[in-house]
Amino acid sequence: MRRDIRAQEQWHTTYRALSVPRPRRTTELRRRLLALSARNHWHPFWTTPAGRMPAARLELRQQTAEGRMRGAA
């Protein structure tokens, strides 16, 4: 699996873990979410001029969304 897709999926998984009522290991999850956010933010997919969404960014979001949909089924 591509590293960029894996990092985005991990971000979503961590975010969902924090969104449940009374999550366990809150500090650890918040730190992980922050680290993943920084990693994803500085990835080349996300570095574009303001107001533009390149095809690569859209593709990454679609691929991670598809993975979440398959996981939920």
CHARMM-style PDB file with segment names, atoms N, HN, CA, C and O in Angstrom:
ATOM      1  N   MET     1       0.850  -1.168   0.000  1.00  0.00      PROA
ATOM      2  CA  MET     1       0.000   0.000   0.000  1.00  0.00      PROA
ATOM      3  C   MET     1       0.901   1.238   0.000  1.00  0.00      PROA
ATOM      4  O   MET     1       1.938   1.270   0.662  1.00  0.00      PROA
ATOM      5  N   ARG     2       0.493   2.223  -0.734  1.00  0.00      PROA
ATOM      6  HN  ARG     2      -0.349   2.197  -1.271  1.00  0.00      PROA
ATOM      7  CA  ARG     2       1.280   3.451  -0.788  1.00  0.00      PROA
ATOM      8  C   ARG     2       1.318   4.119   0.579  1.00  0.00      PROA
ATOM      9  O   ARG     2       0.333   4.114   1.318  1.00  0.00      PROA
ATOM     10  N   ARG     3       2.474   4.692   0.901  1.00  0.00      PROA
ATOM     11  HN  ARG     3       3.274   4.696   0.301  1.00  0.00      PROA
ATOM     12  CA  ARG     3       2.674   5.314   2.205  1.00  0.00      PROA
ATOM     13  C   ARG     3       1.730   6.478   2.456  1.00  0.00      PROA
ATOM     14  O   ARG     3       1.259   6.665   3.578  1.00  0.00      PROA
ATOM     15  N   ASP     4       1.447   7.265   1.416  1.00  0.00      PROA
ATOM     16  HN  ASP     4       1.830   7.113   0.504  1.00  0.00      PROA
ATOM     17  CA  ASP     4       0.569   8.413   1.588  1.00  0.00      PROA
ATOM     18  C   ASP     4      -0.855   7.981   1.897  1.00  0.00      PROA
ATOM     19  O   ASP     4      -1.538   8.614   2.702  1.00  0.00      PROA
ATOM     20  N   ILE     5      -1.300   6.915   1.265  1.00  0.00      PROA
ATOM     21  HN  ILE     5      -0.745   6.401   0.611  1.00  0.00      PROA
ATOM     22  CA  ILE     5      -2.645   6.405   1.525  1.00  0.00      PROA
ATOM     23  C   ILE     5      -2.717   5.833   2.931  1.00  0.00      PROA
ATOM     24  O   ILE     5      -3.688   6.065   3.652  1.00  0.00      PROA
ATOM     25  N   ARG     6      -1.697   5.091   3.320  1.00  0.00      PROA
ATOM     26  HN  ARG     6      -0.909   4.902   2.734  1.00  0.00      PROA
ATOM     27  CA  ARG     6      -1.669   4.493   4.656  1.00  0.00      PROA
ATOM     28  C   ARG     6      -1.715   5.571   5.742  1.00  0.00      PROA
ATOM     29  O   ARG     6      -2.440   5.425   6.726  1.00  0.00      PROA
ATOM     30  N   ALA     7      -0.949   6.647   5.572  1.00  0.00      PROA
ATOM     31  HN  ALA     7      -0.360   6.766   4.773  1.00  0.00      PROA
ATOM     32  CA  ALA     7      -0.935   7.720   6.567  1.00  0.00      PROA
ATOM     33  C   ALA     7      -2.307   8.391   6.662  1.00  0.00      PROA
ATOM     34  O   ALA     7      -2.757   8.731   7.756  1.00  0.00      PROA
ATOM     35  N   GLN     8      -2.964   8.580   5.530  1.00  0.00      PROA
ATOM     36  HN  GLN     8      -2.598   8.304   4.641  1.00  0.00      PROA
ATOM     37  CA  GLN     8      -4.287   9.199   5.547  1.00  0.00      PROA
ATOM     38  C   GLN     8      -5.297   8.276   6.220  1.00  0.00      PROA
ATOM     39  O   GLN     8      -6.145   8.739   6.983  1.00  0.00      PROA
ATOM     40  N   GLU     9      -5.215   6.971   5.946  1.00  0.00      PROA
ATOM     41  HN  GLU     9      -4.526   6.594   5.327  1.00  0.00      PROA
ATOM     42  CA  GLU     9      -6.114   6.011   6.598  1.00  0.00      PROA
ATOM     43  C   GLU     9      -5.877   5.982   8.106  1.00  0.00      PROA
ATOM     44  O   GLU     9      -6.828   5.917   8.885  1.00  0.00      PROA
ATOM     45  N   GLN    10      -4.604   6.031   8.519  1.00  0.00      PROA
ATOM     46  HN  GLN    10      -3.831   6.084   7.886  1.00  0.00      PROA
ATOM     47  CA  GLN    10      -4.297   6.052   9.947  1.00  0.00      PROA
ATOM     48  C   GLN    10      -4.868   7.296  10.608  1.00  0.00      PROA
ATOM     49  O   GLN    10      -5.339   7.236  11.744  1.00  0.00      PROA
ATOM     50  N   TRP    11      -4.828   8.435   9.899  1.00  0.00      PROA
ATOM     51  HN  TRP    11      -4.444   8.483   8.977  1.00  0.00      PROA
ATOM     52  CA  TRP    11      -5.388   9.672  10.429  1.00  0.00      PROA
ATOM     53  C   TRP    11      -6.883   9.497  10.685  1.00  0.00      PROA
ATOM     54  O   TRP    11      -7.381   9.865  11.749  1.00  0.00      PROA
ATOM     55  N   HSD    12      -7.599   8.934   9.707  1.00  0.00      PROA
ATOM     56  HN  HSD    12      -7.195   8.635   8.843  1.00  0.00      PROA
ATOM     57  CA  HSD    12      -9.046   8.718   9.860  1.00  0.00      PROA
ATOM     58  C   HSD    12      -9.351   7.742  10.999  1.00  0.00      PROA
ATOM     59  O   HSD    12     -10.285   7.959  11.771  1.00  0.00      PROA
ATOM     60  N   THR    13      -8.571   6.681  11.101  1.00  0.00      PROA
ATOM     61  HN  THR    13      -7.812   6.506  10.474  1.00  0.00      PROA
ATOM     62  CA  THR    13      -8.766   5.700  12.164  1.00  0.00      PROA
ATOM     63  C   THR    13      -8.556   6.343  13.537  1.00  0.00      PROA
ATOM     64  O   THR    13      -9.341   6.118  14.459  1.00  0.00      PROA
ATOM     65  N   THR    14      -7.512   7.129  13.666  1.00  0.00      PROA
ATOM     66  HN  THR    14      -6.874   7.311  12.918  1.00  0.00      PROA
ATOM     67  CA  THR    14      -7.221   7.808  14.932  1.00  0.00      PROA
ATOM     68  C   THR    14      -8.307   8.819  15.262  1.00  0.00      PROA
ATOM     69  O   THR    14      -8.731   8.922  16.413  1.00  0.00      PROA
ATOM     70  N   TYR    15      -8.755   9.560  14.266  1.00  0.00      PROA
ATOM     71  HN  TYR    15      -8.410   9.476  13.332  1.00  0.00      PROA
ATOM     72  CA  TYR    15      -9.809  10.558  14.480  1.00  0.00      PROA
ATOM     73  C   TYR    15     -11.089   9.883  14.966  1.00  0.00      PROA
ATOM     74  O   TYR    15     -11.743  10.367  15.890  1.00  0.00      PROA
ATOM     75  N   ARG    16     -11.443   8.757  14.333  1.00  0.00      PROA
ATOM     76  HN  ARG    16     -10.912   8.364  13.582  1.00  0.00      PROA
ATOM     77  CA  ARG    16     -12.646   8.018  14.757  1.00  0.00      PROA
ATOM     78  C   ARG    16     -12.496   7.508  16.184  1.00  0.00      PROA
ATOM     79  O   ARG    16     -13.458   7.532  16.952  1.00  0.00      PROA
ATOM     80  N   ALA    17     -11.301   7.047  16.548  1.00  0.00      PROA
ATOM     81  HN  ALA    17     -10.519   7.028  15.924  1.00  0.00      PROA
ATOM     82  CA  ALA    17     -11.067   6.561  17.915  1.00  0.00      PROA
ATOM     83  C   ALA    17     -11.261   7.683  18.938  1.00  0.00      PROA
ATOM     84  O   ALA    17     -11.725   7.434  20.050  1.00  0.00      PROA
ATOM     85  N   LEU    18     -10.912   8.897  18.569  1.00  0.00      PROA
ATOM     86  HN  LEU    18     -10.535   9.099  17.666  1.00  0.00      PROA
ATOM     87  CA  LEU    18     -11.098  10.035  19.468  1.00  0.00      PROA
ATOM     88  C   LEU    18     -12.546  10.516  19.509  1.00  0.00      PROA
ATOM     89  O   LEU    18     -12.955  11.167  20.471  1.00  0.00      PROA
ATOM     90  N   SER    19     -13.310  10.207  18.492  1.00  0.00      PROA
ATOM     91  HN  SER    19     -12.978   9.678  17.711  1.00  0.00      PROA
ATOM     92  CA  SER    19     -14.667  10.747  18.403  1.00  0.00      PROA
ATOM     93  C   SER    19     -15.708   9.945  19.187  1.00  0.00      PROA
ATOM     94  O   SER    19     -16.847  10.389  19.332  1.00  0.00      PROA
ATOM     95  N   VAL    20     -15.334   8.789  19.686  1.00  0.00      PROA
ATOM     96  HN  VAL    20     -14.408   8.429  19.568  1.00  0.00      PROA
ATOM     97  CA  VAL    20     -16.288   8.000  20.465  1.00  0.00      PROA
ATOM     98  C   VAL    20     -16.453   8.619  21.850  1.00  0.00      PROA
ATOM     99  O   VAL    20     -15.544   9.289  22.338  1.00  0.00      PROA
ATOM    100  N   PRO    21     -17.596   8.405  22.482  1.00  0.00      PROA
ATOM    101  CA  PRO    21     -17.760   8.928  23.841  1.00  0.00      PROA
ATOM    102  C   PRO    21     -16.733   8.312  24.793  1.00  0.00      PROA
ATOM    103  O   PRO    21     -16.538   7.097  24.807  1.00  0.00      PROA
ATOM    104  N   ARG    22     -16.097   9.141  25.567  1.00  0.00      PROA
ATOM    105  HN  ARG    22     -16.255  10.129  25.556  1.00  0.00      PROA
ATOM    106  CA  ARG    22     -15.110   8.726  26.570  1.00  0.00      PROA
ATOM    107  C   ARG    22     -14.024   7.813  25.998  1.00  0.00      PROA
ATOM    108  O   ARG    22     -13.887   6.669  26.430  1.00  0.00      PROA
ATOM    109  N   PRO    23     -13.259   8.308  25.035  1.00  0.00      PROA
ATOM    110  CA  PRO    23     -12.213   7.451  24.445  1.00  0.00      PROA
ATOM    111  C   PRO    23     -11.126   7.116  25.464  1.00  0.00      PROA
ATOM    112  O   PRO    23     -10.860   7.891  26.383  1.00  0.00      PROA
ATOM    113  N   ARG    24     -10.512   5.971  25.289  1.00  0.00      PROA
ATOM    114  HN  ARG    24     -10.728   5.342  24.543  1.00  0.00      PROA
ATOM    115  CA  ARG    24      -9.397   5.564  26.132  1.00  0.00      PROA
ATOM    116  C   ARG    24      -8.105   6.076  25.500  1.00  0.00      PROA
ATOM    117  O   ARG    24      -8.035   6.258  24.285  1.00  0.00      PROA
ATOM    118  N   ARG    25      -7.098   6.305  26.313  1.00  0.00      PROA
ATOM    119  HN  ARG    25      -7.155   6.157  27.301  1.00  0.00      PROA
ATOM    120  CA  ARG    25      -5.781   6.747  25.841  1.00  0.00      PROA
ATOM    121  C   ARG    25      -5.899   8.052  25.044  1.00  0.00      PROA
ATOM    122  O   ARG    25      -5.299   8.187  23.977  1.00  0.00      PROA
ATOM    123  N   THR    26      -6.669   9.004  25.562  1.00  0.00      PROA
ATOM    124  HN  THR    26      -7.157   8.894  26.428  1.00  0.00      PROA
ATOM    125  CA  THR    26      -6.934  10.255  24.856  1.00  0.00      PROA
ATOM    126  C   THR    26      -5.652  11.003  24.501  1.00  0.00      PROA
ATOM    127  O   THR    26      -5.493  11.450  23.365  1.00  0.00      PROA
ATOM    128  N   THR    27      -4.753  11.142  25.444  1.00  0.00      PROA
ATOM    129  HN  THR    27      -4.882  10.779  26.367  1.00  0.00      PROA
ATOM    130  CA  THR    27      -3.517  11.890  25.186  1.00  0.00      PROA
ATOM    131  C   THR    27      -2.712  11.229  24.080  1.00  0.00      PROA
ATOM    132  O   THR    27      -2.215  11.907  23.181  1.00  0.00      PROA
ATOM    133  N   GLU    28      -2.582   9.919  24.140  1.00  0.00      PROA
ATOM    134  HN  GLU    28      -2.985   9.368  24.870  1.00  0.00      PROA
ATOM    135  CA  GLU    28      -1.837   9.182  23.121  1.00  0.00      PROA
ATOM    136  C   GLU    28      -2.483   9.370  21.744  1.00  0.00      PROA
ATOM    137  O   GLU    28      -1.788   9.594  20.753  1.00  0.00      PROA
ATOM    138  N   LEU    29      -3.804   9.278  21.688  1.00  0.00      PROA
ATOM    139  HN  LEU    29      -4.369   9.096  22.493  1.00  0.00      PROA
ATOM    140  CA  LEU    29      -4.507   9.443  20.410  1.00  0.00      PROA
ATOM    141  C   LEU    29      -4.361  10.863  19.865  1.00  0.00      PROA
ATOM    142  O   LEU    29      -4.176  11.050  18.662  1.00  0.00      PROA
ATOM    143  N   ARG    30      -4.441  11.850  20.733  1.00  0.00      PROA
ATOM    144  HN  ARG    30      -4.591  11.698  21.710  1.00  0.00      PROA
ATOM    145  CA  ARG    30      -4.285  13.235  20.286  1.00  0.00      PROA
ATOM    146  C   ARG    30      -2.878  13.483  19.738  1.00  0.00      PROA
ATOM    147  O   ARG    30      -2.711  14.154  18.720  1.00  0.00      PROA
ATOM    148  N   ARG    31      -1.881  12.942  20.414  1.00  0.00      PROA
ATOM    149  HN  ARG    31      -2.017  12.397  21.241  1.00  0.00      PROA
ATOM    150  CA  ARG    31      -0.507  13.092  19.926  1.00  0.00      PROA
ATOM    151  C   ARG    31      -0.329  12.411  18.573  1.00  0.00      PROA
ATOM    152  O   ARG    31       0.321  12.944  17.673  1.00  0.00      PROA
ATOM    153  N   ARG    32      -0.911  11.236  18.447  1.00  0.00      PROA
ATOM    154  HN  ARG    32      -1.439  10.802  19.178  1.00  0.00      PROA
ATOM    155  CA  ARG    32      -0.823  10.510  17.174  1.00  0.00      PROA
ATOM    156  C   ARG    32      -1.524  11.288  16.061  1.00  0.00      PROA
ATOM    157  O   ARG    32      -1.005  11.390  14.949  1.00  0.00      PROA
ATOM    158  N   LEU    33      -2.695  11.831  16.359  1.00  0.00      PROA
ATOM    159  HN  LEU    33      -3.116  11.748  17.262  1.00  0.00      PROA
ATOM    160  CA  LEU    33      -3.436  12.596  15.366  1.00  0.00      PROA
ATOM    161  C   LEU    33      -2.633  13.831  14.937  1.00  0.00      PROA
ATOM    162  O   LEU    33      -2.590  14.172  13.755  1.00  0.00      PROA
ATOM    163  N   LEU    34      -2.008  14.485  15.894  1.00  0.00      PROA
ATOM    164  HN  LEU    34      -2.042  14.209  16.855  1.00  0.00      PROA
ATOM    165  CA  LEU    34      -1.182  15.650  15.586  1.00  0.00      PROA
ATOM    166  C   LEU    34       0.001  15.265  14.693  1.00  0.00      PROA
ATOM    167  O   LEU    34       0.285  15.955  13.714  1.00  0.00      PROA
ATOM    168  N   ALA    35       0.686  14.179  15.022  1.00  0.00      PROA
ATOM    169  HN  ALA    35       0.455  13.619  15.818  1.00  0.00      PROA
ATOM    170  CA  ALA    35       1.829  13.729  14.223  1.00  0.00      PROA
ATOM    171  C   ALA    35       1.397  13.347  12.809  1.00  0.00      PROA
ATOM    172  O   ALA    35       2.066  13.697  11.837  1.00  0.00      PROA
ATOM    173  N   LEU    36       0.284  12.632  12.697  1.00  0.00      PROA
ATOM    174  HN  LEU    36      -0.259  12.348  13.487  1.00  0.00      PROA
ATOM    175  CA  LEU    36      -0.214  12.250  11.379  1.00  0.00      PROA
ATOM    176  C   LEU    36      -0.678  13.468  10.586  1.00  0.00      PROA
ATOM    177  O   LEU    36      -0.495  13.528   9.370  1.00  0.00      PROA
ATOM    178  N   SER    37      -1.276  14.432  11.272  1.00  0.00      PROA
ATOM    179  HN  SER    37      -1.424  14.382  12.260  1.00  0.00      PROA
ATOM    180  CA  SER    37      -1.705  15.660  10.603  1.00  0.00      PROA
ATOM    181  C   SER    37      -0.503  16.387  10.011  1.00  0.00      PROA
ATOM    182  O   SER    37      -0.552  16.853   8.872  1.00  0.00      PROA
ATOM    183  N   ALA    38       0.564  16.481  10.778  1.00  0.00      PROA
ATOM    184  HN  ALA    38       0.603  16.103  11.703  1.00  0.00      PROA
ATOM    185  CA  ALA    38       1.780  17.148  10.287  1.00  0.00      PROA
ATOM    186  C   ALA    38       2.361  16.382   9.103  1.00  0.00      PROA
ATOM    187  O   ALA    38       2.742  16.986   8.100  1.00  0.00      PROA
ATOM    188  N   ARG    39       2.430  15.068   9.213  1.00  0.00      PROA
ATOM    189  HN  ARG    39       2.121  14.577  10.027  1.00  0.00      PROA
ATOM    190  CA  ARG    39       2.980  14.258   8.122  1.00  0.00      PROA
ATOM    191  C   ARG    39       2.144  14.429   6.855  1.00  0.00      PROA
ATOM    192  O   ARG    39       2.686  14.610   5.765  1.00  0.00      PROA
ATOM    193  N   ASN    40       0.838  14.370   7.005  1.00  0.00      PROA
ATOM    194  HN  ASN    40       0.397  14.223   7.890  1.00  0.00      PROA
ATOM    195  CA  ASN    40      -0.037  14.505   5.841  1.00  0.00      PROA
ATOM    196  C   ASN    40      -0.001  15.921   5.274  1.00  0.00      PROA
ATOM    197  O   ASN    40      -0.049  16.104   4.058  1.00  0.00      PROA
ATOM    198  N   HSD    41       0.082  16.917   6.145  1.00  0.00      PROA
ATOM    199  HN  HSD    41       0.121  16.769   7.133  1.00  0.00      PROA
ATOM    200  CA  HSD    41       0.094  18.309   5.682  1.00  0.00      PROA
ATOM    201  C   HSD    41       1.306  18.593   4.805  1.00  0.00      PROA
ATOM    202  O   HSD    41       1.185  19.284   3.793  1.00  0.00      PROA
ATOM    203  N   TRP    42       2.462  18.075   5.172  1.00  0.00      PROA
ATOM    204  HN  TRP    42       2.560  17.514   5.994  1.00  0.00      PROA
ATOM    205  CA  TRP    42       3.687  18.366   4.430  1.00  0.00      PROA
ATOM    206  C   TRP    42       3.925  17.409   3.276  1.00  0.00      PROA
ATOM    207  O   TRP    42       4.917  17.546   2.560  1.00  0.00      PROA
ATOM    208  N   HSD    43       3.041  16.448   3.082  1.00  0.00      PROA
ATOM    209  HN  HSD    43       2.236  16.337   3.664  1.00  0.00      PROA
ATOM    210  CA  HSD    43       3.182  15.528   1.952  1.00  0.00      PROA
ATOM    211  C   HSD    43       2.963  16.294   0.652  1.00  0.00      PROA
ATOM    212  O   HSD    43       2.135  17.204   0.619  1.00  0.00      PROA
ATOM    213  N   PRO    44       3.681  15.955  -0.423  1.00  0.00      PROA
ATOM    214  CA  PRO    44       3.527  16.679  -1.695  1.00  0.00      PROA
ATOM    215  C   PRO    44       2.091  16.759  -2.211  1.00  0.00      PROA
ATOM    216  O   PRO    44       1.758  17.708  -2.921  1.00  0.00      PROA
ATOM    217  N   PHE    45       1.240  15.806  -1.885  1.00  0.00      PROA
ATOM    218  HN  PHE    45       1.510  15.034  -1.308  1.00  0.00      PROA
ATOM    219  CA  PHE    45      -0.145  15.862  -2.336  1.00  0.00      PROA
ATOM    220  C   PHE    45      -0.856  17.101  -1.812  1.00  0.00      PROA
ATOM    221  O   PHE    45      -1.765  17.620  -2.460  1.00  0.00      PROA
ATOM    222  N   TRP    46      -0.442  17.578  -0.635  1.00  0.00      PROA
ATOM    223  HN  TRP    46       0.296  17.156  -0.108  1.00  0.00      PROA
ATOM    224  CA  TRP    46      -1.163  18.671   0.010  1.00  0.00      PROA
ATOM    225  C   TRP    46      -0.551  20.035  -0.242  1.00  0.00      PROA
ATOM    226  O   TRP    46      -1.159  21.045   0.113  1.00  0.00      PROA
ATOM    227  N   THR    47       0.629  20.102  -0.841  1.00  0.00      PROA
ATOM    228  HN  THR    47       1.123  19.282  -1.129  1.00  0.00      PROA
ATOM    229  CA  THR    47       1.273  21.392  -1.066  1.00  0.00      PROA
ATOM    230  C   THR    47       0.876  21.940  -2.432  1.00  0.00      PROA
ATOM    231  O   THR    47       1.481  21.597  -3.448  1.00  0.00      PROA
ATOM    232  N   THR    48      -0.122  22.776  -2.449  1.00  0.00      PROA
ATOM    233  HN  THR    48      -0.614  23.055  -1.624  1.00  0.00      PROA
ATOM    234  CA  THR    48      -0.624  23.383  -3.681  1.00  0.00      PROA
ATOM    235  C   THR    48      -0.975  24.843  -3.410  1.00  0.00      PROA
ATOM    236  O   THR    48      -1.150  25.237  -2.257  1.00  0.00      PROA
ATOM    237  N   PRO    49      -1.078  25.631  -4.450  1.00  0.00      PROA
ATOM    238  CA  PRO    49      -1.490  27.026  -4.255  1.00  0.00      PROA
ATOM    239  C   PRO    49      -2.877  27.098  -3.608  1.00  0.00      PROA
ATOM    240  O   PRO    49      -3.711  26.211  -3.790  1.00  0.00      PROA
ATOM    241  N   ALA    50      -3.099  28.159  -2.861  1.00  0.00      PROA
ATOM    242  HN  ALA    50      -2.422  28.880  -2.713  1.00  0.00      PROA
ATOM    243  CA  ALA    50      -4.382  28.337  -2.178  1.00  0.00      PROA
ATOM    244  C   ALA    50      -5.534  28.320  -3.173  1.00  0.00      PROA
ATOM    245  O   ALA    50      -5.449  28.890  -4.261  1.00  0.00      PROA
ATOM    246  N   GLY    51      -6.610  27.654  -2.775  1.00  0.00      PROA
ATOM    247  HN  GLY    51      -6.679  27.191  -1.891  1.00  0.00      PROA
ATOM    248  CA  GLY    51      -7.802  27.626  -3.604  1.00  0.00      PROA
ATOM    249  C   GLY    51      -7.804  26.592  -4.711  1.00  0.00      PROA
ATOM    250  O   GLY    51      -8.744  26.543  -5.505  1.00  0.00      PROA
ATOM    251  N   ARG    52      -6.774  25.766  -4.782  1.00  0.00      PROA
ATOM    252  HN  ARG    52      -6.011  25.806  -4.138  1.00  0.00      PROA
ATOM    253  CA  ARG    52      -6.721  24.755  -5.841  1.00  0.00      PROA
ATOM    254  C   ARG    52      -6.642  23.372  -5.224  1.00  0.00      PROA
ATOM    255  O   ARG    52      -6.000  23.185  -4.190  1.00  0.00      PROA
ATOM    256  N   MET    53      -7.286  22.411  -5.848  1.00  0.00      PROA
ATOM    257  HN  MET    53      -7.807  22.563  -6.688  1.00  0.00      PROA
ATOM    258  CA  MET    53      -7.210  21.025  -5.399  1.00  0.00      PROA
ATOM    259  C   MET    53      -6.728  20.177  -6.574  1.00  0.00      PROA
ATOM    260  O   MET    53      -7.488  19.920  -7.508  1.00  0.00      PROA
ATOM    261  N   PRO    54      -5.473  19.743  -6.530  1.00  0.00      PROA
ATOM    262  CA  PRO    54      -4.956  18.955  -7.651  1.00  0.00      PROA
ATOM    263  C   PRO    54      -5.609  17.581  -7.704  1.00  0.00      PROA
ATOM    264  O   PRO    54      -6.180  17.096  -6.728  1.00  0.00      PROA
ATOM    265  N   ALA    55      -5.504  16.989  -8.855  1.00  0.00      PROA
ATOM    266  HN  ALA    55      -5.040  17.383  -9.648  1.00  0.00      PROA
ATOM    267  CA  ALA    55      -6.079  15.662  -9.067  1.00  0.00      PROA
ATOM    268  C   ALA    55      -5.481  14.645  -8.091  1.00  0.00      PROA
ATOM    269  O   ALA    55      -6.186  13.744  -7.637  1.00  0.00      PROA
ATOM    270  N   ALA    56      -4.204  14.775  -7.766  1.00  0.00      PROA
ATOM    271  HN  ALA    56      -3.632  15.507  -8.135  1.00  0.00      PROA
ATOM    272  CA  ALA    56      -3.555  13.828  -6.854  1.00  0.00      PROA
ATOM    273  C   ALA    56      -4.199  13.882  -5.477  1.00  0.00      PROA
ATOM    274  O   ALA    56      -4.406  12.842  -4.853  1.00  0.00      PROA
ATOM    275  N   ARG    57      -4.520  15.083  -4.993  1.00  0.00      PROA
ATOM    276  HN  ARG    57      -4.352  15.929  -5.500  1.00  0.00      PROA
ATOM    277  CA  ARG    57      -5.146  15.212  -3.679  1.00  0.00      PROA
ATOM    278  C   ARG    57      -6.541  14.602  -3.695  1.00  0.00      PROA
ATOM    279  O   ARG    57      -6.919  13.884  -2.769  1.00  0.00      PROA
ATOM    280  N   LEU    58      -7.295  14.885  -4.733  1.00  0.00      PROA
ATOM    281  HN  LEU    58      -6.987  15.468  -5.484  1.00  0.00      PROA
ATOM    282  CA  LEU    58      -8.638  14.328  -4.855  1.00  0.00      PROA
ATOM    283  C   LEU    58      -8.580  12.807  -4.921  1.00  0.00      PROA
ATOM    284  O   LEU    58      -9.387  12.119  -4.296  1.00  0.00      PROA
ATOM    285  N   GLU    59      -7.622  12.290  -5.680  1.00  0.00      PROA
ATOM    286  HN  GLU    59      -6.966  12.849  -6.187  1.00  0.00      PROA
ATOM    287  CA  GLU    59      -7.475  10.839  -5.792  1.00  0.00      PROA
ATOM    288  C   GLU    59      -7.150  10.211  -4.434  1.00  0.00      PROA
ATOM    289  O   GLU    59      -7.710   9.172  -4.084  1.00  0.00      PROA
ATOM    290  N   LEU    60      -6.254  10.832  -3.673  1.00  0.00      PROA
ATOM    291  HN  LEU    60      -5.799  11.676  -3.957  1.00  0.00      PROA
ATOM    292  CA  LEU    60      -5.895  10.302  -2.353  1.00  0.00      PROA
ATOM    293  C   LEU    60      -7.115  10.270  -1.446  1.00  0.00      PROA
ATOM    294  O   LEU    60      -7.349   9.273  -0.764  1.00  0.00      PROA
ATOM    295  N   ARG    61      -7.889  11.339  -1.428  1.00  0.00      PROA
ATOM    296  HN  ARG    61      -7.698  12.149  -1.983  1.00  0.00      PROA
ATOM    297  CA  ARG    61      -9.094  11.363  -0.599  1.00  0.00      PROA
ATOM    298  C   ARG    61     -10.088  10.291  -1.033  1.00  0.00      PROA
ATOM    299  O   ARG    61     -10.697   9.632  -0.190  1.00  0.00      PROA
ATOM    300  N   GLN    62     -10.254  10.114  -2.329  1.00  0.00      PROA
ATOM    301  HN  GLN    62      -9.759  10.650  -3.014  1.00  0.00      PROA
ATOM    302  CA  GLN    62     -11.184   9.100  -2.819  1.00  0.00      PROA
ATOM    303  C   GLN    62     -10.720   7.697  -2.454  1.00  0.00      PROA
ATOM    304  O   GLN    62     -11.529   6.858  -2.058  1.00  0.00      PROA
ATOM    305  N   GLN    63      -9.432   7.439  -2.585  1.00  0.00      PROA
ATOM    306  HN  GLN    63      -8.775   8.121  -2.908  1.00  0.00      PROA
ATOM    307  CA  GLN    63      -8.918   6.108  -2.258  1.00  0.00      PROA
ATOM    308  C   GLN    63      -9.092   5.794  -0.784  1.00  0.00      PROA
ATOM    309  O   GLN    63      -9.460   4.671  -0.439  1.00  0.00      PROA
ATOM    310  N   THR    64      -8.840   6.752   0.092  1.00  0.00      PROA
ATOM    311  HN  THR    64      -8.541   7.664  -0.189  1.00  0.00      PROA
ATOM    312  CA  THR    64      -8.996   6.476   1.514  1.00  0.00      PROA
ATOM    313  C   THR    64     -10.474   6.359   1.877  1.00  0.00      PROA
ATOM    314  O   THR    64     -10.830   5.579   2.760  1.00  0.00      PROA
ATOM    315  N   ALA    65     -11.332   7.118   1.213  1.00  0.00      PROA
ATOM    316  HN  ALA    65     -11.042   7.752   0.495  1.00  0.00      PROA
ATOM    317  CA  ALA    65     -12.771   7.017   1.467  1.00  0.00      PROA
ATOM    318  C   ALA    65     -13.280   5.647   1.032  1.00  0.00      PROA
ATOM    319  O   ALA    65     -14.094   5.038   1.726  1.00  0.00      PROA
ATOM    320  N   GLU    66     -12.813   5.168  -0.095  1.00  0.00      PROA
ATOM    321  HN  GLU    66     -12.152   5.663  -0.659  1.00  0.00      PROA
ATOM    322  CA  GLU    66     -13.227   3.847  -0.577  1.00  0.00      PROA
ATOM    323  C   GLU    66     -12.789   2.758   0.399  1.00  0.00      PROA
ATOM    324  O   GLU    66     -13.537   1.814   0.651  1.00  0.00      PROA
ATOM    325  N   GLY    67     -11.588   2.885   0.946  1.00  0.00      PROA
ATOM    326  HN  GLY    67     -10.980   3.652   0.741  1.00  0.00      PROA
ATOM    327  CA  GLY    67     -11.093   1.921   1.916  1.00  0.00      PROA
ATOM    328  C   GLY    67     -11.939   1.916   3.175  1.00  0.00      PROA
ATOM    329  O   GLY    67     -12.203   0.856   3.742  1.00  0.00      PROA
ATOM    330  N   ARG    68     -12.376   3.113   3.626  1.00  0.00      PROA
ATOM    331  HN  ARG    68     -12.162   3.975   3.166  1.00  0.00      PROA
ATOM    332  CA  ARG    68     -13.224   3.196   4.811  1.00  0.00      PROA
ATOM    333  C   ARG    68     -14.588   2.568   4.535  1.00  0.00      PROA
ATOM    334  O   ARG    68     -15.158   1.910   5.405  1.00  0.00      PROA
ATOM    335  N   MET    69     -15.104   2.767   3.341  1.00  0.00      PROA
ATOM    336  HN  MET    69     -14.642   3.302   2.634  1.00  0.00      PROA
ATOM    337  CA  MET    69     -16.422   2.213   2.997  1.00  0.00      PROA
ATOM    338  C   MET    69     -16.344   0.685   2.969  1.00  0.00      PROA
ATOM    339  O   MET    69     -17.254   0.009   3.450  1.00  0.00      PROA
ATOM    340  N   ARG    70     -15.267   0.142   2.411  1.00  0.00      PROA
ATOM    341  HN  ARG    70     -14.528   0.691   2.021  1.00  0.00      PROA
ATOM    342  CA  ARG    70     -15.107  -1.312   2.371  1.00  0.00      PROA
ATOM    343  C   ARG    70     -14.967  -1.869   3.785  1.00  0.00      PROA
ATOM    344  O   ARG    70     -15.510  -2.928   4.099  1.00  0.00      PROA
ATOM    345  N   GLY    71     -14.236  -1.151   4.635  1.00  0.00      PROA
ATOM    346  HN  GLY    71     -13.794  -0.291   4.380  1.00  0.00      PROA
ATOM    347  CA  GLY    71     -14.025  -1.592   6.022  1.00  0.00      PROA
ATOM    348  C   GLY    71     -15.298  -1.577   6.820  1.00  0.00      PROA
ATOM    349  O   GLY    71     -15.467  -2.391   7.728  1.00  0.00      PROA
ATOM    350  N   ALA    72     -16.207  -0.666   6.503  1.00  0.00      PROA
ATOM    351  HN  ALA    72     -16.070  -0.005   5.765  1.00  0.00      PROA
ATOM    352  CA  ALA    72     -17.467  -0.556   7.236  1.00  0.00      PROA
ATOM    353  C   ALA    72     -18.491  -1.594   6.791  1.00  0.00      PROA
ATOM    354  O   ALA    72     -19.444  -1.886   7.515  1.00  0.00      PROA
ATOM    355  N   ALA    73     -18.293  -2.142   5.613  1.00  0.00      PROA
ATOM    356  HN  ALA    73     -17.519  -1.905   5.025  1.00  0.00      PROA
ATOM    357  CA  ALA    73     -19.263  -3.110   5.083  1.00  0.00      PROA
ATOM    358  C   ALA    73     -19.117  -4.470   5.686  1.00  0.00      PROA
ATOM    359  OT1 ALA    73     -19.863  -5.384   5.336  1.00  0.00      PROA
TER     360      ALA     73
END
